[in-house]
Amino acid sequence: MREGAAHRSEGRETRRWTMNETGIDRLLIITYVDHGKDANQRTHHLVDYFKHRCREVVVVYRGGPVPRSKRSELLGLARCRLLWSASENVRILRVEPPLNYTYGLGMKLLGYEGVDTSVQRGIRGLVGKILRRAGGLRHWVAPLAVWLGTALEVPGRFDVCISEGPWETCLGYVLRRLGRVRLLIYEDVDFLGGLGSTLYDRATHALEVFCGKQADMTIAAGNLLAQLRERQTGRRPIVVHNGVDYRAFVRAQKREPHPPTLIYTGMISDWSALDVAIAALPRIRQSVSGIRLFIVGTGISRHEEWLRQLARDMGVEHEVSFFGRKPYHELPLYLRQADIGLANFRLTPFRKYAFPLKVIEYMAAGLPVIGTKESETADIITRYRCGTAIDCSPEALAESVVDLLSDSAKYRRMAASASEASAAFDWERVLAQEYWHITRALTHRGLRRI
């Protein structure tokens, strides 16, 4: 089903490539990130930056499940919804793929929302397994839906295609082969092939290597990720780091009076190692009176409930506060009540190469950062001397926290280094580098007819 066809842009006719005075006329951004849900992703900042430098920006993204009636979710099992929205010179196409609601709808129909069906028996367990497998098919169906939606709803030619994710870059590659894209940029922000070992994960990894070889330019978000891609493809990506809204987060340096506080912002998941932070609190409490932990974010409800129970079991339920998901502009309000930012996650292949936005946000707020050794986070901490890199264990975390909070001179030195270094990561400055590389590549390629 297609909706919003009236928003199609003109441009099916054959024409010469033209560049406006800034270098880019039409820009296409394709991403796997749910652009309508997550308000603080790299893609959002790309759009905000480039819309002032292009005549038109078109964004295509996969939309995740949203709360709907059971009837709508049933229809959504076999329907692909294409929804347009527009603001100024930015047009956004949300693609809701088939099977989007498979798992959640099945749990609703069974009356087992929030329960792990792996422990169920009989017909309930059987249906749960079937639904779980059907939900896994969504990973394969979603890229095809994005490809179909782009083919049907996004006509014309583009000077530049910035694609975030390997499946999305494959679409950009096809569009370039068809003569609809002039310059293809692989925006490589995560090692997505490192998320697991399923067939889909292995296919994703193979496509990451393919895209790194076929794109006109690969832009990696971190140094370790760039080194990995160079080993895999023989081509050195351009490194353009993630950034921060510096003016918003630097305000958090005006601290409110508060007890010693650790803070974690972002996704609540197993890899976030918040159980390690909770388990470290009793040890920290022996040396630091009044210590508390702020958790600002959300994730799988079962995992969050398990963390709450762990806090009760450890006797620190009053020291741990769960605030849930907060708007991006409210994060500084919580950071100004904290002393140390936590990025001490489990060292999975995916997390090792990640450049967490939270780290730069902590730094801009003037917080020393505790991260995990042998990761991109550790590279940032070491490079800018703004915290400590440790093993992911309660003992190591407790020792690091006590050391920082008991040595005021060391704490002030790291806080000052964090604040000073973060200014270079302001999104305007970071994306100006990306814009320069792209327009330079366009200029070198020259105007040509297709």
Phi, psi and omega per residue, in radians:
M1 nan 2.320 3.128
R2 -1.962 2.363 3.102
E3 -2.260 2.497 3.078
G4 1.445 0.484 -3.117
A5 -1.092 -0.388 -3.130
A6 -1.148 -0.275 -3.121
H7 -1.502 0.038 -3.130
R8 -1.037 2.504 3.128
S9 -1.514 2.782 3.061
E10 -1.388 2.906 3.032
G11 2.243 0.326 3.105
R12 -1.265 -0.400 -3.060
E13 -1.227 2.674 3.079
T14 -1.188 2.357 -3.136
R15 -2.632 2.927 3.035
R16 -1.378 2.641 2.957
W17 -1.167 2.317 3.058
T18 -2.271 2.591 3.082
M19 -2.094 2.411 3.057
N20 -1.327 -3.046 -3.042
E21 -1.128 -0.301 3.134
T22 -1.686 -0.190 3.049
G23 1.995 -0.430 -3.098
I24 -2.210 2.210 3.119
D25 -1.616 -1.081 3.127
R26 -2.073 2.304 -3.130
L27 -2.114 2.298 3.061
L28 -1.944 2.219 3.075
I29 -2.058 2.163 3.118
I30 -2.077 2.261 -3.069
T31 -2.521 2.648 3.044
Y32 -1.508 -0.201 -3.120
V33 -1.287 2.394 3.091
D34 -1.252 1.625 -3.020
H35 -1.109 -0.472 -3.119
G36 -1.474 -0.208 -3.064
K37 -1.871 -0.880 -3.080
D38 -1.573 1.978 -2.993
A39 -1.541 -0.104 -3.080
N40 -2.289 1.069 3.045
Q41 -1.973 2.833 -3.124
R42 -0.954 -0.662 -3.108
T43 -1.042 -0.695 3.138
H44 -1.049 -0.717 -3.125
H45 -1.276 -0.583 3.040
L46 -1.045 -0.817 -3.132
V47 -1.085 -0.821 -3.118
D48 -1.063 -0.619 -3.115
Y49 -1.348 -0.841 -3.003
F50 -1.351 -0.364 -3.118
K51 -1.143 -0.382 3.095
H52 -1.519 -0.053 -3.050
R53 -2.208 0.092 3.112
C54 -2.303 2.683 3.061
R55 -1.209 -0.677 -3.112
E56 -2.557 2.410 3.035
V57 -2.120 2.213 3.083
V58 -2.017 2.225 -3.133
V59 -2.011 2.282 3.056
V60 -2.114 2.231 -3.115
Y61 -2.523 2.767 3.057
R62 -1.430 2.211 3.077
G63 -1.633 2.283 3.100
G64 -1.429 3.090 3.134
P65 -1.079 2.465 3.027
V66 -2.218 2.691 -3.120
P67 -1.026 2.180 3.105
R68 -2.480 3.006 3.068
S69 -1.233 2.802 3.125
K70 -1.050 -0.627 3.132
R71 -1.111 -0.788 3.134
S72 -1.117 -0.665 -3.141
E73 -1.212 -0.633 3.068
L74 -1.084 -0.777 3.098
L75 -1.114 -0.576 -3.107
G76 -1.228 -0.235 3.128
L77 -1.121 -0.560 -3.059
A78 -2.142 0.184 -3.061
R79 -2.070 2.448 3.041
C80 -1.825 2.054 -3.121
R81 -1.743 2.292 3.099
L82 -2.057 1.968 -3.005
L83 -2.119 2.160 -3.140
W84 -1.702 2.567 2.921
S85 -2.485 2.780 -3.087
A86 -2.591 2.567 3.056
S87 -2.672 2.127 -3.087
E88 0.972 -2.170 -3.115
N89 -1.748 0.339 3.132
V90 -1.951 2.179 3.062
R91 -2.055 2.338 -3.004
I92 -2.158 2.215 3.094
L93 -1.895 2.015 3.072
R94 -1.642 2.169 3.129
V95 -1.906 1.995 3.061
E96 -1.745 1.860 -3.031
P97 -1.295 2.808 2.995
P98 -1.038 2.772 3.137
L99 1.176 0.255 -3.090
N100 -1.098 -0.510 -3.017
Y101 -1.958 0.248 -2.983
T102 -0.966 -0.986 -3.036
Y103 -1.166 -0.884 -3.093
G104 -1.102 -0.696 3.132
L105 -1.137 -0.724 3.125
G106 -1.046 -0.711 3.124
M107 -1.161 -0.637 3.105
K108 -1.129 -0.810 -3.107
L109 -1.111 -0.573 3.130
L110 -1.453 -0.240 -3.085
G111 1.311 0.448 -3.094
Y112 -2.140 0.745 3.098
E113 -1.064 2.320 3.063
G114 1.403 0.002 -3.126
V115 -1.792 2.412 3.123
D116 -1.291 1.945 -3.057
T117 -1.266 -0.146 -3.133
S118 -1.138 -0.346 -3.130
V119 -1.671 -0.043 -3.118
Q120 -1.377 2.738 3.131
R121 -2.159 2.932 3.064
G122 1.166 -2.570 -3.043
I123 -1.124 -0.615 -3.137
R124 -1.126 -0.784 3.122
G125 -1.131 -0.685 3.140
L126 -1.110 -0.837 3.130
V127 -1.100 -0.683 3.120
G128 -1.051 -0.744 3.127
K129 -1.143 -0.710 3.124
I130 -1.095 -0.786 -3.136
L131 -1.132 -0.666 3.141
R132 -1.115 -0.735 3.116
R133 -1.174 -0.696 3.098
A134 -1.109 -0.652 3.077
G135 -1.089 -0.594 3.095
G136 -1.137 -0.528 3.109
L137 -1.116 -0.403 -3.133
R138 -1.034 -0.559 3.136
H139 -1.078 -0.605 3.125
W140 -1.408 -0.626 -3.071
V141 -1.290 -0.630 -3.040
A142 -1.002 -0.840 3.121
P143 -1.070 -0.659 3.123
L144 -1.127 -0.646 3.104
A145 -1.144 -0.694 3.100
V146 -1.129 -0.727 3.108
W147 -1.063 -0.810 -3.126
L148 -1.119 -0.789 -3.136
G149 -1.069 -0.698 3.118
T150 -1.152 -0.736 -3.132
A151 -1.112 -0.664 -3.072
L152 -1.435 -0.591 -2.904
E153 -1.997 -0.185 -3.049
V154 -2.123 1.480 -3.130
P155 -1.482 3.104 3.041
G156 1.507 -3.118 -3.091
R157 -1.965 2.691 -3.097
F158 -2.241 2.448 3.064
D159 -1.166 -0.715 -3.067
V160 -2.413 2.448 2.960
C161 -2.096 2.061 3.022
I162 -1.784 2.000 -3.082
S163 -2.024 2.237 -3.103
E164 -1.846 1.881 -3.099
G165 1.976 2.565 -3.077
P166 -1.196 -0.682 3.123
W167 -1.139 -0.662 3.124
E168 -1.220 -0.614 3.117
T169 -1.220 -0.545 3.045
C170 -1.081 -0.674 3.059
L171 -1.102 -0.774 3.085
G172 -1.056 -0.639 3.110
Y173 -1.100 -0.761 3.107
V174 -1.103 -0.761 3.130
L175 -1.092 -0.640 3.097
R176 -1.178 -0.709 3.112
R177 -1.105 -0.552 3.121
L178 -1.434 -0.035 3.127
G179 1.445 0.270 -3.105
R180 -1.714 -0.179 3.103
V181 -2.268 2.327 -3.109
R182 -1.554 -0.771 -3.101
L183 -2.276 2.157 -3.095
L184 -1.839 2.115 3.132
I185 -1.933 2.134 3.039
Y186 -1.591 1.855 3.137
E187 -1.494 1.659 -2.979
D188 -1.672 1.670 -3.020
V189 -1.809 -0.274 -3.101
D190 -2.634 2.690 3.010
F191 -1.495 1.364 -3.045
L192 -1.168 -0.493 3.094
G193 -1.182 -0.208 3.134
G194 -1.609 0.134 -3.121
L195 -1.261 -0.431 -3.106
G196 -3.024 -2.855 -3.086
S197 -2.230 0.310 3.115
T198 -1.271 2.989 3.092
L199 -1.036 -0.695 3.118
Y200 -1.106 -0.738 3.123
D201 -1.096 -0.714 3.137
R202 -1.174 -0.666 3.087
A203 -1.142 -0.701 3.107
T204 -1.066 -0.749 3.132
H205 -1.103 -0.746 3.119
A206 -1.084 -0.673 3.123
L207 -1.218 -0.574 3.077
E208 -1.039 -0.749 3.127
V209 -1.174 -0.767 3.127
F210 -1.031 -0.810 -3.102
C211 -1.157 -0.649 3.104
G212 -1.084 -0.488 3.127
K213 -1.523 -0.538 -2.989
Q214 -1.701 -0.412 -3.123
A215 -1.181 2.640 3.074
D216 -1.172 -0.506 -3.137
M217 -2.704 2.361 3.018
T218 -1.925 2.228 3.105
I219 -1.977 2.001 -3.120
A220 -1.718 2.527 -3.085
A221 -1.409 -0.300 -3.085
G222 -2.501 2.856 -3.108
N223 -1.214 -0.759 -3.132
L224 -1.143 -0.672 3.112
L225 -1.138 -0.698 3.106
A226 -1.103 -0.706 3.115
Q227 -1.136 -0.703 3.096
L228 -1.061 -0.820 -3.111
R229 -1.148 -0.598 3.106
E230 -1.140 -0.693 3.089
R231 -1.145 -0.633 -3.073
Q232 -1.364 -0.593 -2.992
T233 -2.022 -0.295 -3.053
G234 1.384 0.072 3.125
R235 -2.065 2.311 -3.129
R236 -1.504 2.024 3.086
P237 -1.190 2.797 2.974
I238 -1.465 2.310 -3.119
V239 -1.659 2.061 3.005
V240 -2.241 1.861 -2.997
H241 -1.190 2.859 2.915
N242 -1.185 2.871 -3.042
G243 -2.347 -2.821 -3.082
V244 -2.645 2.608 2.968
D245 -1.372 1.537 -2.941
Y246 -1.055 -0.751 -3.090
R247 -1.103 -0.561 3.129
A248 -1.314 -0.745 -3.015
F249 -1.473 -0.413 3.128
V250 -1.156 -0.376 3.093
R251 -1.117 -0.425 -3.138
A252 -1.210 -0.185 3.102
Q253 -1.231 -0.285 3.027
K254 -1.436 1.558 -2.996
R255 -1.222 2.539 2.931
E256 -1.604 2.591 3.073
P257 -1.024 2.290 -3.085
H258 -2.836 2.795 3.042
P259 -1.229 2.906 3.077
P260 -0.986 2.227 -2.969
T261 -2.404 2.301 2.955
L262 -1.706 2.575 3.135
I263 -2.387 2.461 3.003
Y264 -2.214 2.297 3.066
T265 -2.144 2.464 3.074
G266 2.172 -2.757 -3.049
M267 -1.199 2.336 3.037
I268 -1.666 1.937 -3.088
S269 -2.610 3.054 3.116
D270 -1.074 -0.704 -3.097
W271 -1.213 -0.323 -3.137
S272 -1.228 -0.234 3.023
A273 0.975 0.627 3.086
L274 -1.229 -0.389 3.030
D275 -1.128 -0.580 3.080
V276 -1.147 -0.742 3.130
A277 -1.126 -0.733 3.134
I278 -1.144 -0.730 -3.141
A279 -1.168 -0.409 -3.140
A280 -1.410 -0.344 -3.032
L281 -1.030 -0.773 3.120
P282 -1.029 -0.655 3.102
R283 -1.163 -0.757 -3.129
I284 -1.131 -0.680 -3.082
R285 -1.072 -0.449 3.121
Q286 -1.144 -0.474 -3.098
S287 -1.970 -0.434 -3.078
V288 -2.119 1.839 -3.109
S289 -1.234 2.391 3.061
G290 1.404 0.183 -3.114
I291 -1.029 2.474 3.107
R292 -2.496 2.866 -3.103
L293 -2.245 2.167 3.043
F294 -1.750 2.293 3.047
I295 -2.101 1.934 -3.088
V296 -1.980 1.786 -3.097
G297 2.738 -3.085 -3.124
T298 -2.589 3.010 -3.126
G299 -3.030 -2.537 3.127
I300 -1.190 2.193 -3.022
S301 -1.059 -0.656 -3.131
R302 -1.107 -0.673 -3.131
H303 -1.210 -0.678 3.111
E304 -1.123 -0.716 3.117
E305 -1.139 -0.643 3.088
W306 -1.095 -0.684 3.105
L307 -1.144 -0.695 3.092
R308 -1.084 -0.728 3.121
Q309 -1.160 -0.673 3.103
L310 -1.070 -0.726 3.112
A311 -1.075 -0.696 3.101
R312 -1.151 -0.743 -3.133
D313 -1.117 -0.599 -3.128
M314 -1.478 -0.077 3.136
G315 1.292 0.470 -3.118
V316 -2.190 0.420 -3.093
E317 -1.071 -0.481 3.139
H318 -1.427 -0.272 3.127
E319 -1.600 -0.220 -3.082
V320 -1.905 2.197 3.137
S321 -2.085 2.196 3.061
F322 -1.771 2.059 -3.085
F323 -1.788 -0.151 -3.118
G324 1.306 -3.026 3.135
R325 -1.255 2.350 3.115
K326 -2.180 2.596 3.077
P327 -1.012 2.640 -3.085
Y328 -0.954 -0.740 -3.062
H329 -1.245 -0.212 3.125
E330 -1.603 -0.209 -3.082
L331 -1.003 -0.715 3.118
P332 -1.027 -0.468 3.129
L333 -1.118 -0.547 3.115
Y334 -1.498 -0.632 -3.133
L335 -1.146 -0.522 -3.124
R336 -1.283 -0.150 3.074
Q337 -1.826 0.259 -3.054
A338 -2.148 2.950 -3.107
D339 -2.160 -0.524 -3.110
I340 -2.418 2.337 3.077
G341 -1.653 2.341 -3.095
L342 -1.764 2.230 2.993
A343 -2.437 0.683 -3.053
N344 -1.624 1.148 -3.057
F345 -1.501 2.924 3.065
R346 -1.220 2.449 -3.004
L347 -1.495 1.268 3.001
T348 -1.440 2.826 3.089
P349 -0.973 -0.646 3.138
F350 -1.146 -0.815 -3.069
R351 -1.303 -0.472 -3.129
K352 -0.998 -0.705 -3.043
Y353 -1.705 0.060 -3.109
A354 -1.353 2.500 3.016
F355 -1.892 1.588 -3.020
P356 -1.203 2.278 3.065
L357 -1.072 -0.552 -3.092
K358 -1.034 -0.565 -3.095
V359 -1.116 -0.798 3.136
I360 -1.222 -0.571 3.090
E361 -1.171 -0.724 3.039
Y362 -1.008 -0.811 -3.089
M363 -1.079 -0.772 3.141
A364 -1.103 -0.514 3.098
A365 -1.410 0.000 3.114
G366 1.379 0.470 -3.140
L367 -1.800 2.270 2.912
P368 -1.063 2.635 -3.046
V369 -2.047 2.401 2.994
I370 -1.914 2.095 -3.107
G371 -2.240 -3.121 -3.081
T372 -1.659 2.434 3.114
K373 -1.033 2.722 3.018
E374 1.027 0.691 3.134
S375 -2.382 2.969 3.056
E376 -1.065 -0.640 3.089
T377 -1.059 -0.760 3.109
A378 -1.087 -0.650 3.111
D379 -1.086 -0.731 3.115
I380 -1.124 -0.830 -3.112
I381 -1.051 -0.775 -3.114
T382 -1.204 -0.747 -3.090
R383 -1.082 -0.703 -3.041
Y384 -1.865 0.058 3.073
R385 0.900 0.865 -3.030
C386 -2.059 0.375 3.134
G387 2.932 -2.739 -3.137
T388 -2.315 2.511 3.071
A389 -1.880 2.213 -2.991
I390 -2.366 3.020 2.959
D391 -1.248 2.715 3.137
C392 -1.516 1.434 3.138
S393 -2.601 2.654 3.114
P394 -1.034 -0.668 -3.105
E395 -1.132 -0.807 -3.122
A396 -1.163 -0.687 -3.136
L397 -1.161 -0.781 3.138
A398 -1.062 -0.767 3.141
E399 -1.085 -0.735 -3.118
S400 -1.174 -0.738 3.141
V401 -1.119 -0.822 -3.134
V402 -1.080 -0.707 3.137
D403 -1.080 -0.783 -3.114
L404 -1.185 -0.764 -3.046
L405 -1.376 -0.268 3.133
S406 -1.721 -0.178 3.133
D407 -2.011 1.579 -3.021
S408 -1.106 -0.627 -3.141
A409 -1.148 -0.763 3.116
K410 -1.134 -0.724 3.134
Y411 -1.074 -0.843 -3.122
R412 -1.095 -0.649 3.141
R413 -1.131 -0.775 -3.138
M414 -1.225 -0.668 3.114
A415 -1.105 -0.724 3.128
A416 -1.162 -0.709 3.111
S417 -1.111 -0.706 3.127
A418 -1.078 -0.833 -3.123
S419 -1.102 -0.778 -3.107
E420 -1.126 -0.765 -3.091
A421 -1.210 -0.575 -3.030
S422 -1.171 -0.409 -3.123
A423 -1.040 -0.556 -3.140
A424 -1.264 -0.210 -3.110
F425 -1.760 0.201 3.050
D426 -0.983 2.381 -3.042
W427 -0.965 -0.658 3.141
E428 -1.062 -0.742 -3.132
R429 -1.270 -0.697 -3.122
V430 -1.140 -0.862 -3.075
L431 -1.305 -0.343 3.006
A432 -1.083 -0.594 3.078
Q433 -1.132 -0.793 -3.140
E434 -1.107 -0.745 3.129
Y435 -1.069 -0.710 3.139
W436 -1.096 -0.781 -3.138
H437 -1.101 -0.704 -3.100
I438 -1.204 -0.849 -3.115
T439 -1.168 -0.561 3.074
R440 -1.124 -0.739 3.113
A441 -1.132 -0.676 3.098
L442 -1.111 -0.754 -3.130
T443 -1.108 -0.745 -3.138
H444 -1.172 -0.566 3.138
R445 -1.284 -0.552 3.107
G446 1.401 2.829 3.115
L447 -1.376 2.380 3.136
R448 -2.579 2.718 3.091
R449 -1.488 2.514 3.049
I450 -2.091 nan nan
